[in-house]
Amino acid sequence: MKLPVIALRGVVILPKMLMHFDISRRISVAAVERAMVQDDQLFLACQKDEAVMKPAEEDLHHIGTIATVKQILKLPNDTVRVLVEGTARGEIVKMLSESPFFEAEVEEAPYSNDILNPLEEEGMMRALKENIEHFAKLTPSFGEAGANQMLAIQSLPELMDQMMIRMPLSNQSRQELLELDSTYARYQLMARLLDNEIEIILFKQDIQEKVKMQIDKNQKEYLLREQIRVLRTELGEDEANDADHFENQVKKLKADAEVKEKIRKEIRRFRMMPSGSQEGTVSRTYIETLLELPWQKVQKENKNIRKAEKILNEDHYGLEKIKERILEYLAVRSFSGKGDGSILCLVGPPGTGKTSIARSVARALDKQYVRVSLGGVRDEAEIRGHRRTYIGAMPGRIVAGLKQAGVANPLMLLDEIDKVSKDYKGDTSSALLEVLDSEQNNKFRDHYVEIPVDLSKVLFIATANTTETIPQPLLDRMDIIEVSSYTENEKFHIGKDYLIGKQLEKNGLTEKQFSIDEAALKKIIHNYTREAGVRSLERRIGDLCRKAARELLEQKELTSVAVTVENLEKYLGKEKVTYDAANEEDQIGIVRGLAWTSVGGDTLQVEVNQMPGDGKLQLTGQLGDVMKESAQAGITYIRSVGSRYGIDDDYFEKNDIHVHIPEGAVPKDGPSAGITMATAVLSAVTGKKVKADLAMTGEITLRGRVLPVGGLKEKLLAAKLAGIHEVLVPAKNRPDIEELSEEITGGMELVYVSSMEEVIPRSFV
């Protein structure tokens, strides 16, 4: 038969189904109009894709339903509502026309009943009816009447027809069932779909039950909390809700939007946690830490360079390089509005004021001062913090320092940076790389905080006793400032202007009750202390203050104690330190050398004896490998030029040479005594005397060149204290010596030498 065709979207109409649908496409309206003109019959085919607005033949399912139009109702916006009744299953044999409406050759396609065994058919029908009963019990909205009507049907094909109409199936499932010709295949699909529906309902009910239980539990907790709150109110213990209090703090917090959103997210989690739970405590601590950090809170700094210079001079005597560098930093900040990004590292012996100058710098710049001690730190988490998954987790020392300072631009002292170490937990110095890199520390990530922290506004100052133990990448990020030993004059001024007043205050004495005259102070420095800094000097002054306090208490008639050179031994005992003086007379094989130690400079007396033997070289005095090699290099040079000084060719084969440096219990090493040992050996071999008031320092090569050495300030100080009048130093050290003050070099003749040919004539009498 030839019938007009309507392409349905979002609906599948089945045989024996009475249903209305709305159409608005012209092609569909024209098809209905043609059906009304003919015998009210048309073919309803479902679209494969609902989104297609202008379907073609390939967009339609060929199996559909032959239906009779019962009623047409015109609605606004050119919409037509059609009431139809499905009469039979049909199939498009051939599409005759697609315009102005679909028209096709359609033939009826009834289902084929391929179940021949009546018992099998009965079994299938009973299985379906049991599932229908189960479904009806689980779904009250399905209706008892509809279920009873289906249960009364005695034919399997008819039962499945009604199930297709009445059961809550999707359009896709209905179309699949419609296209199946076999009754057996239809049964299998219908049974599976019904089982799936029952499973879904059971899952849904289970979830609803769990949700209900949780709601009941939450409701119970809410009621209990409300009762507790009322009881607290009655007892006068009412507290503001912590989460609300945190929210108010977030509003006042000076931070960017990302930080605030992270804190608010954590507060929302905190609200959901049961009161008093372990997770709640961890979350509370984390929120409090984030709120206490100074994200964008900065302190106004001092930009008055005169005032800063005055404060630095008030607090410390000397240390000119550090003061100059700090004032440069302040000048740059005044012009650019921000620091120069450099990290200062003060390197020098203990007791030279490295830590205290940092505190003074903070005062001069009006910055908050935070000290982070790194000595012995070996765990990376000490710097980066612990992850919050660990019990007792906390932020690292850097973030903790910021929290302590309360501002984002403090002065942070990284004390003893040369004493950090590493173990299996990580390398601490590697973690410091990010902290001290001005290019990337504006996004420093602490494992505990988990939000980038800006360290670019922090002025970092590090201290170290030596750079040898600092890894090169870390050293490269810092601006090294050498803090060298103090001269006796500097120690005198420090003691007089700073230490005496400090110890008087510490011991509760006044200037009227206790005094030290200048000569006594100089003697304390010279004969009771031996150090690069002033810690021992401060301790000796403290000893005097305590003994004076005891005297004043025991002898009531005594009103004051004055320490002089005459009574100094009474209070401090015998002199603790003696210095090697220059030799009184010129001698053969004895030369004065200069050495650097961790507590300042010292003089070394190199002694050489020669004796008949078989060419052995003996080195004693607990010398290190480098020092032994220097001695061997010196002797090799002397042997190579022996003919110039009248030394027989076989002299070194017939004689033994013994080089000794006194104080044998003290280890000695380094190349700087090279020219000293070579001169002493040449003196012993040739029998020529060496000047008594001469000292020297420098490394020697096999060809007799003199190479530069370090620690010249300390070495020259030691030479001056020993009464040396002439010092031979490497010519390449001239720039280092020109930086030294007249106080150190005055009274000594400094001779610059570049080879042993210049050393020997100046050394021998």
ABEGO torsion letter per residue (X at the ends): XBBBBBBBBGBBBBBGBBBBBBBABAAAAAAAAAAAABAGBBBBBBBABAABABBBAAABBABBBBBBBABBBBBBGGBBBBBBBBABBBBBABBABAOABBBBBBBBBBBBBABABAAAAAAAAAAAAAAAAAAAAABAAAEAAAAAAAAABABAAAAAAAAAAABBBBAAAAAAAAABABAAAAAAAAAAAAAAAAAAAAAAAAAAAAAAAAAAAAAAAAAAAAAAAAAAAAAGABBBBAAAAAAAAAAABBBBAAAAAAAAAAAAAAAABBBGBAAAAAAAAAAAAAAABBAABBBBBBABAAAAAAAAAAABBEGAAAAAAAAAAAAAAAAAGBBAGBBBBBBBBBGAGAAAAAAAAAAAAGBBBBBBBABGBABAAAAAEBBAABBGBBBBAAAAAAAAAGBABBBBBBBGAAABBBBAAEBAAAAAAAAABAAAAAABBBAAAGBBBBAAABBBBBBBABAAABBAAAAAABBBBBBBBBBAAAAAAAAAAAAAAAAAAAAGBBAAABBBBAAAAAAAAAAABBBABAAAAAAAAAAAAAAAAAAAAABAABABBBBBAAAAAAAAEBBABBBBBBBABBBBGBBBBBBBBAAEBBBBBBBBBBBBBAGBBBBBGGBBAAAAAAAAAAAAAAAAAAAAAGBBAAAAAABBBBBBBBGAABBBBEAAAAAAAAAAAAAAAAGBBBBAABBBBEBBBAAGBBBBBBGAAAAAAAAAAAGBABBBBBAAAAAAAAABBAAAABGBBBBBBABAAAAAAAABX
